[in-house]
Amino acid sequence: MSYDLIVIGAGPGGYVCAIRAAQLGLKVACVEGRDTLGGTCLNVGCIPSKALLHATHQLHEAEHNFDAMGLTGAKPKVDWKKMLGYKSDVIGQNTKGIEFLFKKNKVDWIKGWASIPAAGKVQVGDKTYDAKKIVIASGSDSSPLKGVDVDEKVIVTSTGALELGKIPKKMVVIGAGVIGLEMGSVFARLGAEVTVVEYLDRIIPGNDAEVAKSFQRLLAKQGITFILGAAVQSATATKTKATVTYKLRKDDSEHKLEADTVLLATGRRPLTEGLGLDTLGVKLTERGQIATDKHYKTSIDGVYAIGDVIEGPMLAHKAEDEGMAVAEIIAGQAGHVNYGVIPGVIYTWPEVASVGENEETLKEAGRAYKVGKFSFMGNGRAKANFAGDGFVKILADKDTDRILGAHIIGPYAGDLIHEICVAMEFGAAAEDLARTCHAHPTYSEAVREAALACGDGAIHA
């Protein structure tokens, strides 16, 4: 069979690309070897982890805040098997939804694992398909760490952590990034003793330093222990236990931790194995990513790449935007992604969200800026809902007042950040946000107050 476009991978980047291209009139197929569509995100990543974060947040509310609101009664008991069933139901609803969208938009799902034997050819099993254009959207998998042998039972990645047979009494998390802290929060709420071991001297590297410091303090109050500046040497497992050995970078002293479960969460790497890129001659970057130009073209004519396999943050929504853009480019339109306005979110409680520049990057660039900051303790809705921890910080150009970035730690930060994203997309000034009426009482008023703080000052601070 022959197609205008074949997309390899049905994760957020791939399935969005396929659907958008079909909407634009192209004959499209998408190759996916999993039994369900949606890639890592919907099957073993974003969606299932958020289901468990939601469930365990409700548990936290019941254990810590219900009584204060006059909601009395026996504390809820955790049925781990049933909670995993709820998570699986959520996955099923979402993956079946993508399958429906493929049928609706007449996108063919070619089931199997793809390789590219030559430009314009995609092989799946013993069949070869012709394609005028090919988009590689094969995603990423967990990065390995020397000395740590993952068995997905005792020493696990996020995939194994989502399927543990029982709740561990002790868990060691290697890596203080997004995945480690989200999954660590889930099991800490479920009663596990969670210790996070991080090579750097801070958590969530790349985020605003003030936010990271506040975030660590709040997570520590929730019972998570942090060992920073620690280089993991090994993690070994028996059938039921594991031992993590690490060295403190400050004095090279060696230490050991015992745990029921070890979660390896040191990042992700592009998943390109089996595609035949070497034989095809596709150029890679020094970090093993597929090199592309500004139109997502690889070094091979007619072959494009998007998402986790190319440079940039490994975020589902970044891949989605690139999927939309490359589909439009292939269809003869002017697809574009504004990489300066891609938000990042950590779905713990409180949530952490950011977009654009932080203070460290602005200082490094020598950019004159001003800071508007407002604490959620000054927000009436947050105080009423036991959600007063955290703050909104807006960074604006000192002379023009144009918003350069924003950082939120607090209730529903992942939703609040998008008001600022839209403002930045339109080149808005902090004053534009400050002069926009916000409903009362809402968490979003904290964003307005931070914008006011960029000028004459917040009202409620």
ZAKEMAR-31873 format. One record per residue: residue number from 1; x, y, z of N, C-alpha, C in turn; residue in one letter. Coordinates in steps of 0.02 Angstrom, whole numbers. Layout:
     k     n.px     n.py     n.pz    ca.px    ca.py    ca.pz     c.px     c.py     c.pz   r
   NUM        X        Y        Z        X        Y        Z        X        Y        Z   a
...
This chain:
     k     n.px     n.py     n.pz    ca.px    ca.py    ca.pz     c.px     c.py     c.pz   r
     1       42      -60        0        0        0        0       43       62        0   m
     2       15      116      -25       51      179      -29       14      234        9   s
     3       53      274       45       24      328       85       59      394       71   y
     4       24      449       83       55      515       81      103      522      140   d
     5       83      494      197      122      500      258      115      437      301   l
     6      171      411      323      171      359      374      207      386      436   i
     7      172      383      493      200      405      557      221      344      596   v
     8      282      344      621      307      288      661      302      306      735   i
     9      256      274      769      244      287      840      178      321      852   g
    10      138      295      899       71      323      912       67      353      981   a
    11      122      383     1003      121      422     1064       90      491     1051   g
    12       93      537     1099       63      603     1090       85      639     1027   p
    13      150      635     1010      174      667      950      149      632      888   g
    14      154      566      887      136      527      828       63      527      812   g
    15       20      514      863      -51      510      847      -80      578      829   y
    16      -55      632      861      -78      699      845      -57      717      773   v
    17        5      700      756       30      713      688      -13      677      637   c
    18      -28      614      650      -68      574      603     -138      603      594   a
    19     -170      621      649     -238      648      645     -238      716      610   i
    20     -190      759      627     -188      825      595     -176      819      520   r
    21     -130      775      501     -116      765      429     -177      740      393   a
    22     -215      694      424     -276      669      394     -328      725      387   a
    23     -333      767      437     -379      824      433     -362      870      374   q
    24     -298      872      357     -275      915      303     -278      881      235   l
    25     -309      822      233     -322      789      169     -272      738      147   g
    26     -223      720      189     -173      670      170     -197      599      186   l
    27     -174      551      147     -186      480      163     -133      458      211   k
    28     -154      438      272     -107      430      327     -112      361      359   v
    29      -55      334      378      -52      273      419       -6      287      478   a
    30      -19      253      533       24      260      593       44      190      615   c
    31      109      179      624      134      114      644      145      113      720   v
    32      117       64      753      125       57      826      125      -17      844   e
    33      177      -37      882      184     -107      901      150     -126      966   g
    34      132      -77     1008       95      -94     1069       25     -120     1051   r
    35       -5     -153     1098      -74     -177     1088     -124     -119     1091   d
    36     -103      -63     1119     -147       -5     1124     -110       57     1099   t
    37     -147      107     1077     -118      169     1054     -103      216     1113   l
    38      -67      270     1100      -54      320     1152       17      322     1177   g
    39       58      272     1158      128      272     1177      141      267     1251   g
    40      200      286     1271      220      285     1342      173      327     1384   t
    41      156      386     1359      116      434     1397       51      404     1422   c
    42       11      377     1377      -55      352     1396      -52      284     1429   l
    43       -2      243     1413        0      174     1437       39      165     1502   n
    44       99      194     1506      141      183     1565      175      247     1589   v
    45      146      304     1574      179      367     1593      131      418     1621   g
    46      120      471     1584       82      529     1608       15      511     1638   c
    47      -26      475     1600      -95      463     1621     -101      416     1682   i
    48      -70      356     1681      -76      314     1740      -46      344     1803   p
    49       10      380     1796       40      411     1855       -5      465     1884   s
    50      -40      502     1840      -86      554     1865     -147      524     1899   k
    51     -167      465     1875     -223      431     1909     -204      413     1980   a
    52     -143      386     1989     -120      368     2057     -107      431     2099   l
    53      -82      484     2069      -73      546     2106     -140      574     2130   l
    54     -190      570     2088     -257      594     2106     -285      552     2164   h
    55     -281      486     2157     -308      442     2208     -274      453     2276   a
    56     -208      457     2274     -172      465     2338     -179      535     2367   t
    57     -193      585     2324     -206      652     2351     -273      652     2389   h
    58     -322      615     2363     -386      610     2399     -375      576     2467   q
    59     -331      526     2468     -315      493     2531     -284      542     2580   l
    60     -237      582     2555     -204      632     2597     -256      681     2626   h
    61     -302      704     2585     -354      750     2608     -396      718     2663   e
    62     -414      655     2652     -455      620     2702     -418      612     2768   a
    63     -354      598     2764     -314      586     2824     -296      650     2861   e
    64     -289      705     2825     -262      765     2856     -310      825     2861   h
    65     -359      829     2816     -400      890     2814     -475      878     2825   n
    66     -499      818     2815     -571      807     2821     -597      825     2890   f
    67     -562      803     2942     -586      813     3010     -593      888     3025   d
    68     -546      928     3001     -548     1000     3013     -608     1033     2979   a
    69     -634     1001     2926     -693     1028     2891     -758      999     2917   m
    70     -754      959     2970     -814      929     2998     -836      865     2963   g
    71     -790      835     2925     -804      772     2892     -773      716     2934   l
    72     -812      686     2976     -786      637     3024     -806      567     3004   t
    73     -770      520     3030     -785      450     3016     -720      410     3013   g
    74     -726      347     2998     -668      304     2995     -623      325     2937   a
    75     -557      321     2948     -510      337     2895     -516      286     2838   k
    76     -509      308     2777     -514      260     2721     -456      210     2722   p
    77     -470      149     2700     -419       98     2694     -398       92     2621   k
    78     -335       77     2610     -309       73     2542     -315        2     2516   v
    79     -351       -6     2461     -355      -69     2425     -311      -60     2363   d
    80     -248      -80     2369     -199      -67     2316     -219     -100     2250   w
    81     -244     -160     2254     -265     -196     2193     -321     -158     2158   k
    82     -368     -132     2197     -424      -95     2168     -400      -28     2140   k
    83     -351        3     2173     -324       66     2149     -289       55     2082   m
    84     -253        0     2076     -221      -17     2012     -273      -30     1958   l
    85     -330      -58     1978     -384      -70     1931     -414       -5     1906   g
    86     -421       43     1951     -445      110     1931     -396      141     1882   y
    87     -332      134     1896     -280      161     1850     -286      128     1782   k
    88     -296       63     1780     -302       27     1717     -364       48     1678   s
    89     -418       61     1714     -480       85     1681     -468      152     1647   d
    90     -431      196     1681     -415      262     1653     -374      255     1589   v
    91     -324      209     1592     -283      197     1532     -327      173     1475   i
    92     -371      125     1489     -414       97     1438     -459      148     1404   g
    93     -488      192     1445     -531      244     1418     -493      289     1370   q
    94     -433      307     1389     -393      352     1347     -367      320     1284   n
    95     -341      259     1290     -313      226     1230     -368      208     1180   t
    96     -426      187     1205     -483      173     1160     -506      237     1126   k
    97     -499      293     1162     -517      357     1133     -475      374     1072   g
    98     -410      359     1075     -365      371     1018     -384      326      960   i
    99     -401      264      975     -421      217      922     -484      243      886   e
   100     -530      270      925     -591      300      896     -573      359      851   f
   101     -527      401      873     -508      460      834     -473      440      769   l
   102     -434      385      771     -404      360      709     -458      339      658   f
   103     -508      303      682     -561      281      637     -600      340      611   k
   104     -614      387      655     -652      447      635     -617      487      581   k
   105     -550      491      587     -511      531      539     -480      489      483   n
   106     -500      424      479     -477      379      426     -401      371      425   k
   107     -372      365      485     -301      350      492     -294      274      500   v
   108     -254      243      458     -243      171      463     -192      156      518   d
   109     -209      108      562     -161       86      613     -128       22      587   w
   110      -63       28      572      -24      -31      552        8      -59      615   i
   111      -14     -118      635        9     -146      699       75     -183      690   k
   112      124     -163      730      190     -194      726      244     -143      738   g
   113      307     -165      732      365     -121      743      396     -105      675   w
   114      410      -41      666      432      -16      600      507      -10      594   a
   115      531      -16      532      599        3      514      594       38      447   s
   116      647       75      431      648      114      368      705       87      325   i
   117      692       39      281      746        9      241      774       56      189   p
   118      734      106      168      756      155      118      709      214      122   a
   119      731      271       95      688      330       93      623      312       56   a
   120      567      331       85      503      317       53      476      248       67   g
   121      510      208      108      489      140      123      485      129      199   k
   122      432       97      221      425       78      292      408        4      294   v
   123      449      -33      331      438     -105      337      410     -122      405   q
   124      357     -161      405      326     -185      467      315     -260      459   v
   125      353     -300      497      350     -372      488      377     -390      419   g
   126      338     -428      381      361     -448      314      328     -405      260   d
   127      296     -351      280      264     -307      231      302     -241      225   k
   128      306     -214      165      338     -149      153      286     -102      123   t
   129      284      -42      152      236        9      130      273       67       99   y
   130      242       97       48      270      157       16      242      219       50   d
   131      285      269       59      263      332       90      299      391       57   a
   132      261      441       37      292      501       10      333      536       65   k
   133      306      534      127      341      564      184      336      516      243   k
   134      388      518      285      390      476      345      406      522      405   i
   135      369      514      459      384      551      521      401      501      575   v
   136      461      507      604      482      465      660      460      498      725   i
   137      416      463      761      392      488      826      392      431      875   a
   138      449      398      880      454      336      918      466      345      992   s
   139      473      408     1015      475      422     1086      540      406     1121   g
   140      534      388     1185      594      377     1227      581      320     1276   s
   141      635      297     1308      628      250     1363      674      272     1420   d
   142      669      237     1476      708      257     1536      782      250     1524   s
   143      820      299     1547      893      296     1540      921      247     1591   s
   144      969      205     1571     1001      159     1618     1052      195     1661   p
   145     1072      164     1715     1125      191     1758     1172      134     1775   l
   146     1237      146     1764     1287       94     1776     1283       68     1847   k
   147     1282        3     1854     1280      -28     1920     1210      -41     1945   g
   148     1159      -17     1908     1090      -26     1929     1055      -71     1878   v
   149     1041     -133     1898     1009     -182     1854      934     -185     1866   d
   150      896     -158     1820      824     -155     1827      792     -223     1811   v
   151      749     -246     1857      712     -308     1844      637     -296     1841   d
   152      616     -233     1853      546     -211     1853      504     -247     1906   e
   153      538     -275     1956      503     -306     2013      525     -275     2079   k
   154      591     -276     2090      619     -245     2150      654     -180     2132   v
   155      695     -182     2080      726     -121     2053      688     -104     1989   i
   156      651      -48     1991      603      -33     1938      614       35     1906   v
   157      588       43     1846      580      109     1816      508      130     1833   t
   158      487      187     1805      418      209     1817      368      156     1793   s
   159      386      119     1741      341       67     1715      327       14     1768   t
   160      380      -11     1800      371      -61     1852      338      -33     1914   g
   161      352       31     1930      323       63     1989      248       67     1985   a
   162      222       71     1923      149       75     1913      115        7     1918   l
   163      154      -46     1927      126     -114     1929      151     -154     1988   e
   164      177     -122     2040      203     -158     2097      150     -202     2128   l
   165      170     -262     2149      123     -309     2179       96     -286     2245   g
   166      136     -247     2282      113     -221     2346      148     -155     2360   k
   167      122     -118     2407      151      -53     2426      213      -66     2467   i
   168      271      -41     2447      332      -53     2485      332      -15     2551   p
   169      365      -45     2601      374       -8     2665      429       44     2658   k
   170      481       26     2620      536       73     2608      550       76     2533   k
   171      557      137     2508      572      147     2437      629      197     2431   m
   172      678      180     2388      731      227     2371      719      250     2299   v
   173      718      314     2289      710      343     2222      777      372     2200   v
   174      802      349     2144      865      375     2117      848      428     2065   i
   175      860      491     2084      845      547     2039      789      591     2066   g
   176      804      656     2073      755      704     2101      726      748     2046   a
   177      709      716     1990      675      751     1936      600      740     1940   g
   178      565      756     1887      493      753     1886      466      683     1902   v
   179      489      633     1866      463      565     1875      475      539     1945   i
   180      536      549     1970      553      524     2036      512      555     2091   g
   181      500      621     2086      463      656     2139      388      641     2135   l
   182      362      634     2074      291      616     2068      278      547     2096   e
   183      318      497     2074      306      429     2098      325      423     2172   m
   184      376      459     2193      393      459     2264      336      486     2306   g
   185      302      538     2281      244      566     2317      188      516     2323   s
   186      175      479     2269      122      428     2270      133      379     2327   v
   187      194      352     2331      206      299     2381      216      327     2451   f
   188      239      389     2456      243      421     2522      173      430     2552   a
   189      126      450     2510       57      458     2533       26      392     2553   r
   190       49      338     2521       23      271     2536       56      240     2596   l
   191      103      277     2627      134      254     2689      205      229     2684   g
   192      233      230     2624      302      207     2616      351      258     2644   a
   193      407      234     2668      462      277     2689      505      290     2628   e
   194      501      351     2600      532      366     2536      595      408     2546   v
   195      651      385     2516      714      422     2517      734      435     2444   t
   196      747      499     2428      767      518     2361      842      532     2361   v
   197      879      498     2317      951      507     2311      965      544     2245   v
   198      998      601     2249     1009      643     2190     1083      662     2184   e
   199     1109      656     2123     1179      671     2110     1195      745     2121   y
   200     1151      789     2100     1162      861     2106     1147      884     2178   l
   201     1162      947     2191     1151      974     2258     1083     1007     2265   d
   202     1039      993     2218      971     1022     2220      923      975     2183   r
   203      859      985     2196      809      945     2160      785      984     2098   i
   204      746      951     2057      719      977     1994      766     1024     1957   i
   205      824      998     1936      872     1040     1899      840     1072     1838   p
   206      860     1134     1825      833     1171     1768      775     1215     1787   g
   207      744     1202     1844      689     1244     1868      717     1303     1908   n
   208      675     1352     1920      692     1410     1960      718     1387     2028   d
   209      775     1413     2049      808     1390     2111      766     1404     2173   a
   210      733     1462     2175      691     1478     2233      632     1430     2238   e
   211      602     1413     2181      547     1365     2180      572     1296     2203   v
   212      630     1276     2179      658     1210     2197      670     1205     2272   a
   213      696     1258     2302      710     1259     2374      646     1254     2414   k
   214      595     1292     2394      531     1290     2428      497     1222     2420   s
   215      503     1195     2359      473     1130     2343      503     1075     2386   f
   216      569     1075     2392      602     1024     2433      579     1027     2506   q
   217      572     1088     2530      550     1096     2600      479     1069     2610   r
   218      435     1082     2562      365     1058     2568      362      982     2562   l
   219      402      952     2517      402      879     2510      431      846     2573   l
   220      481      879     2603      510      852     2665      457      852     2721   a
   221      414      902     2722      360      905     2772      311      848     2762   k
   222      307      823     2700      263      767     2684      295      700     2698   q
   223      358      701     2722      390      640     2743      442      612     2696   g
   224      457      647     2641      508      623     2594      577      648     2617   i
   225      624      601     2620      693      617     2640      736      627     2578   t
   226      780      677     2580      824      691     2523      897      682     2542   f
   227      934      647     2499     1006      642     2505     1034      672     2440   i
   228     1061      732     2444     1084      768     2385     1160      764     2379   l
   229     1185      777     2319     1257      773     2308     1283      703     2317   g
   230     1243      654     2295     1260      583     2306     1263      546     2240   a
   231     1319      513     2227     1328      475     2165     1315      402     2179   a
   232     1262      375     2149     1245      305     2159     1296      261     2125   v
   233     1323      213     2162     1373      166     2137     1341      102     2111   q
   234     1290       80     2147     1258       18     2127     1191       10     2162   s
   235     1149      -34     2133     1087      -55     2166     1080     -129     2150   a
   236     1080     -169     2202     1075     -242     2193     1013     -268     2228   t
   237      985     -321     2200      922     -346     2227      924     -421     2241   a
   238      887     -440     2293      870     -510     2303      798     -517     2278   t
   239      763     -569     2298      694     -577     2275      647     -525     2304   k
   240      663     -502     2364      616     -456     2398      648     -391     2423   t
   241      713     -386     2421      746     -326     2449      798     -299     2401   k
   242      819     -238     2414      872     -208     2373      918     -166     2417   a
   243      980     -160     2395     1029     -118     2429     1057      -67     2379   t
   244     1055       -4     2398     1082       50     2357     1146       75     2390   v
   245     1200       77     2352     1263      103     2376     1277      169     2341   t
   246     1295      220     2380     1310      286     2350     1369      318     2386   y
   247     1400      365     2351     1455      404     2380     1435      478     2382   k
   248     1447      509     2439     1436      581     2444     1491      617     2408   l
   249     1473      661     2363     1523      695     2321     1568      742     2362   r
   250     1543      768     2418     1582      816     2457     1643      785     2491   k
   251     1638      720     2509     1694      690     2545     1711      619     2520   d
   252     1675      596     2469     1686      531     2439     1672      473     2487   d
   253     1635      487     2540     1618      434     2588     1563      389     2559   s
   254     1567      325     2574     1520      277     2546     1466      259     2597   e
   255     1405      252     2572     1348      237     2616     1302      187     2581   h
   256     1260      155     2621     1212      106     2594     1142      120     2620   k
   257     1093      104     2578     1022      109     2596      988       43     2579   l
   258      946       19     2625      907      -41     2611      836      -20     2594   e
   259      805      -56     2549      737      -40     2529      701     -101     2502   a
   260      634      -97     2503      594     -150     2472      591     -140     2396   d
   261      592      -76     2377      588      -58     2306      636       -1     2291   t
   262      670       -5     2235      712       50     2211      683       74     2144   v
   263      671      138     2140      645      168     2078      701      206     2044   l
   264      720      185     1984      770      220     1944      735      273     1903   l
   265      749      336     1917      715      392     1884      766      446     1865   a
   266      816      426     1826      870      472     1808      862      501     1738   t
   267      801      501     1713      790      531     1647      773      480     1594   g
   268      767      505     1532      747      462     1476      794      474     1417   r
   269      794      426     1370      837      431     1311      796      415     1249   r
   270      815      442     1191      777      429     1129      773      355     1114   p
   271      715      334     1091      704      263     1074      705      257      998   l
   272      762      238      971      769      232      898      794      163      876   t
   273      804      119      924      830       52      909      782       15      864   e
   274      809      -17      813      768      -58      768      741      -21      708   g
   275      749       46      707      723       85      650      768       81      588   l
   276      830       59      599      877       55      543      907      121      523   g
   277      914      166      571      939      233      556     1012      232      533   l
   278     1053      187      561     1123      182      541     1129      163      467   d
   279     1093      112      448     1095       89      378     1068      143      331   t
   280     1016      177      354      986      229      313     1031      290      306   l
   281     1072      301      359     1118      358      358     1090      420      390   g
   282     1042      412      436     1013      469      471     1064      498      520   v
   283     1074      563      516     1123      596      559     1095      605      629   k
   284     1138      590      679     1119      598      749     1160      653      781   l
   285     1135      679      838     1173      728      877     1221      691      922   t
   286     1263      727      957     1311      696     1004     1276      659     1060   e
   287     1214      679     1076     1177      648     1130     1132      590     1105   r
   288     1141      572     1041     1103      516     1015     1033      533      991   g
   289     1018      598      987      953      618      961      956      624      885   q
   290      900      621      852      898      630      780      905      704      764   i
   291      953      720      722      965      790      703      913      811      652   a
   292      883      869      663      833      895      616      845      969      605   t
   293      817      996      549      819     1068      538      756     1099      568   d
   294      745     1163      554      689     1198      586      621     1174      559   k
   295      622     1135      505      561     1107      478      554     1033      495   h
   296      594     1008      542      592      940      568      617      889      517   y
   297      651      912      465      680      867      416      744      836      443   k
   298      753      771      431      816      738      449      864      745      390   t
   299      921      712      396      971      715      342      950      674      280   s
   300      896      636      286      870      596      230      808      629      202   i
   301      807      640      138      750      673      105      685      635      116   d
   302      634      671      138      568      641      148      558      609      216   g
   303      610      610      259      605      581      326      610      637      377   v
   304      560      641      421      557      693      473      558      659      542   y
   305      570      699      593      569      672      662      543      725      710   a
   306      507      702      762      478      747      812      480      714      881   i
   307      466      754      932      456      727      999      520      710     1036   g
   308      518      657     1075      574      639     1118      636      617     1081   d
   309      630      599     1016      689      576      980      731      634      954   v
   310      706      696      959      745      754      937      761      799      997   i
   311      798      852      985      819      897     1039      759      931     1071   e
   312      770      953     1133      718      989     1170      691      949     1228   g
   313      648      980     1268      621      945     1327      579      886     1307   p
   314      586      831     1344      546      771     1330      478      777     1364   m
   315      434      814     1331      368      827     1358      315      808     1306   l
   316      261      778     1329      209      755     1284      180      813     1243   a
   317      169      870     1276      138      926     1241      186      959     1192   h
   318      251      956     1205      300      979     1156      296      935     1094   k
   319      291      869     1104      285      822     1048      221      834     1009   a
   320      166      848     1045      102      861     1012      107      923      967   e
   321      137      976      993      145     1037      954      187     1024      891   d
   322      240      986      900      282      969      842      245      925      793   e
   323      202      880      818      162      838      775      114      879      732   g
   324       83      928      763       39      975      726       80     1013      674   m
   325      137     1039      695      177     1081      651      203     1043      590   a
   326      230      983      602      259      945      546      205      922      498   v
   327      146      905      524       90      886      480       71      944      435   a
   328       69     1004      463       52     1063      424      106     1079      372   e
   329      169     1070      391      225     1081      345      221     1032      287   i
   330      210      968      301      205      917      249      146      931      202   i
   331       92      960      231       33      976      191       40     1042      154   a
   332       98     1074      159      110     1135      122       93     1199      159   g
   333       79     1192      224       64     1251      264      127     1273      303   q
   334      118     1322      346      175     1350      384      171     1330      457   a
   335      187     1267      473      185     1244      542      241     1275      583   g
   336      226     1289      646      275     1324      689      264     1305      762   h
   337      318     1300      800      315     1290      872      355     1346      906   v
   338      324     1379      954      359     1431      993      391     1397     1053   n
   339      456     1381     1048      490     1346     1102      501     1388     1164   y
   340      490     1453     1158      496     1497     1217      435     1494     1262   g
   341      382     1462     1238      320     1459     1278      295     1387     1281   v
   342      337     1344     1310      317     1275     1323      319     1264     1398   i
   343      261     1256     1429      260     1249     1502      284     1181     1525   p
   344      308     1178     1586      326     1115     1618      289     1110     1684   g
   345      265     1050     1701      225     1041     1761      247      979     1799   v
   346      248      984     1865      259      927     1909      195      918     1949   i
   347      165      859     1945       97      850     1971       95      822     2042   y
   348      138      846     2084      136      829     2155       84      874     2188   t
   349       83      876     2254       42      926     2289       87      960     2341   w
   350      100     1024     2336       74     1068     2283      106     1052     2215   p
   351       72     1073     2162      100     1066     2095      153     1119     2084   e
   352      196     1106     2035      248     1154     2015      241     1163     1940   v
   353      238     1226     1917      233     1240     1846      278     1298     1827   a
   354      304     1296     1766      348     1350     1744      342     1359     1669   s
   355      360     1419     1646      362     1433     1575      413     1489     1564   v
   356      449     1485     1509      495     1538     1491      558     1539     1534   g
   357      585     1598     1543      649     1606     1578      640     1601     1654   e
   358      696     1582     1689      697     1587     1762      751     1638     1781   n
   359      757     1652     1845      805     1704     1866      877     1687     1848   e
   360      893     1623     1851      962     1602     1837      979     1613     1763   e
   361      933     1596     1718      947     1605     1646      949     1679     1628   t
   362      907     1719     1660      907     1791     1646      972     1824     1670   l
   363      994     1804     1729     1058     1831     1755     1116     1811     1710   k
   364     1115     1748     1688     1169     1723     1644     1171     1762     1578   e
   365     1111     1781     1553     1107     1818     1490     1119     1892     1499   a
   366     1124     1915     1562     1134     1986     1575     1072     2028     1561   g
   367     1013     1998     1565      951     2032     1550      925     2068     1613   r
   368      908     2132     1605      880     2170     1661      806     2150     1669   a
   369      787     2129     1730      719     2105     1740      694     2126     1808   y
   370      629     2118     1818      598     2131     1883      555     2071     1902   k
   371      543     2064     1966      507     2006     1993      443     2028     2027   v
   372      389     1996     2009      325     2005     2045      306     1940     2077   g
   373      296     1941     2142      286     1878     2179      226     1885     2226   k
   374      188     1832     2231      130     1833     2277      121     1764     2307   f
   375      111     1761     2373      103     1699     2409       30     1677     2409   s
   376       19     1611     2404      -49     1585     2407      -80     1595     2476   f
   377      -40     1610     2527      -68     1624     2593     -109     1688     2592   m
   378      -99     1729     2541     -139     1790     2534     -200     1780     2490   g
   379     -213     1719     2469     -269     1704     2424     -325     1671     2464   n
   380     -383     1703     2465     -438     1679     2506     -460     1608     2490   g
   381     -464     1590     2427     -485     1524     2407     -434     1472     2431   r
   382     -371     1487     2423     -318     1440     2444     -321     1427     2519   a
   383     -330     1480     2558     -333     1471     2631     -393     1429     2651   k
   384     -450     1439     2618     -510     1401     2634     -502     1328     2618   a
   385     -459     1312     2570     -452     1243     2547     -388     1209     2571   n
   386     -357     1235     2624     -295     1207     2650     -241     1203     2596   f
   387     -237     1254     2554     -191     1254     2497     -150     1318     2495   a
   388     -130     1342     2553      -94     1406     2556      -19     1402     2545   g
   389        8     1341     2537       80     1335     2525       97     1356     2454   d
   390      153     1392     2448      178     1408     2381      167     1480     2361   g
   391      185     1496     2299      181     1565     2275      181     1566     2199   f
   392      164     1624     2172      170     1638     2100      225     1689     2091   v
   393      270     1676     2044      324     1722     2029      322     1738     1954   k
   394      318     1802     1938      318     1824     1868      381     1865     1856   i
   395      416     1850     1802      477     1887     1783      461     1928     1721   l
   396      475     1993     1724      460     2038     1669      521     2081     1653   a
   397      526     2101     1590      580     2146     1569      577     2211     1608   d
   398      634     2232     1633      635     2291     1677      612     2354     1642   k
   399      626     2360     1578      609     2421     1541      541     2417     1507   d
   400      527     2361     1474      466     2356     1434      408     2324     1471   t
   401      420     2290     1527      369     2255     1566      344     2192     1531   d
   402      374     2173     1475      353     2112     1440      368     2051     1483   r
   403      320     2004     1487      329     1945     1528      381     1899     1496   i
   404      431     1880     1535      486     1838     1510      481     1766     1535   l
   405      446     1756     1590      439     1690     1619      396     1692     1681   g
   406      375     1633     1703      335     1629     1764      345     1562     1797   a
   407      339     1562     1863      351     1501     1902      300     1499     1958   h
   408      263     1443     1962      210     1436     2012      221     1372     2051   i
   409      219     1378     2116      215     1318     2159      154     1329     2203   i
   410      105     1285     2196       43     1295     2232      -13     1254     2203   g
   411      -75     1265     2226     -132     1225     2204     -146     1235     2129   p
   412     -151     1180     2093     -168     1180     2022     -123     1226     1981   y
   413      -60     1227     1999      -12     1268     1962      -11     1249     1888   a
   414      -21     1184     1873      -20     1161     1804      -75     1190     1762   g
   415     -130     1211     1793     -183     1244     1756     -173     1320     1756   d
   416     -150     1347     1811     -141     1420     1816      -88     1446     1768   l
   417      -38     1405     1752       18     1429     1711       -5     1449     1641   i
   418      -61     1422     1618      -80     1433     1548     -106     1503     1534   h
   419     -132     1535     1584     -149     1606     1576      -87     1646     1557   e
   420      -31     1629     1589       31     1664     1575       59     1643     1508   i
   421       50     1579     1489       73     1556     1423       38     1595     1367   c
   422      -28     1603     1373      -64     1640     1322      -41     1712     1320   v
   423      -31     1742     1378       -6     1811     1381       61     1817     1346   a
   424      106     1770     1360      173     1772     1329      168     1761     1254   m
   425      123     1718     1231      115     1705     1160       95     1769     1122   e
   426       59     1812     1156       38     1875     1126       84     1933     1144   f
   427      140     1918     1176      188     1970     1193      163     2019     1246   g
   428      123     1995     1292       91     2038     1342      141     2063     1394   a
   429      124     2120     1423      161     2147     1480      129     2122     1545   a
   430      165     2125     1599      137     2107     1664       77     2150     1680   a
   431       79     2213     1659       22     2258     1671      -41     2234     1637   e
   432      -34     2201     1578      -92     2175     1544     -128     2123     1587   d
   433      -89     2079     1618     -119     2030     1664     -149     2065     1725   l
   434     -113     2114     1751     -135     2148     1812     -201     2186     1801   a
   435     -213     2209     1741     -273     2247     1726     -331     2204     1701   r
   436     -321     2139     1698     -373     2093     1677     -413     2069     1737   t
   437     -479     2077     1735     -521     2058     1792     -519     1982     1801   c
   438     -507     1961     1862     -506     1890     1881     -563     1876     1930   h
   439     -599     1821     1918     -655     1804     1962     -631     1792     2033   a
   440     -675     1810     2080     -660     1801     2152     -714     1757     2182   h
   441     -697     1709     2224     -628     1691     2244     -602     1633     2201   p
   442     -544     1643     2171     -512     1591     2131     -437     1590     2146   t
   443     -406     1533     2132     -333     1528     2138     -299     1575     2088   y
   444     -333     1587     2032     -302     1628     1979     -290     1700     2001   s
   445     -323     1721     2052     -311     1789     2078     -239     1798     2101   e
   446     -208     1743     2121     -137     1747     2142      -93     1766     2083   a
   447     -112     1744     2022      -74     1762     1962      -80     1837     1950   v
   448     -141     1863     1956     -151     1936     1948     -111     1975     1999   r
   449     -112     1951     2061      -75     1987     2115        0     1987     2100   e
   450       26     1932     2074       97     1930     2057      112     1979     2001   a
   451       65     1986     1953       73     2034     1899       71     2105     1927   a
   452       26     2117     1974       23     2183     2007       89     2198     2043   l
   453      118     2146     2071      182     2154     2108      240     2174     2062   a
   454      231     2163     1996      281     2186     1949      278     2262     1940   c
   455      222     2292     1963      213     2363     1956      216     2398     2024   g
   456      160     2429     2044      159     2467     2107      152     2422     2168   d
   457      132     2360     2158      128     2314     2215       63     2277     2217   g
   458       65     2217     2245        4     2175     2253      -43     2208     2304   a
   459     -106     2195     2298     -157     2223     2343     -159     2185     2409   i
   460     -157     2118     2405     -169     2077     2464     -105     2049     2495   h
   461      -50     2084     2485       13     2062     2515       38     2116     2563   a
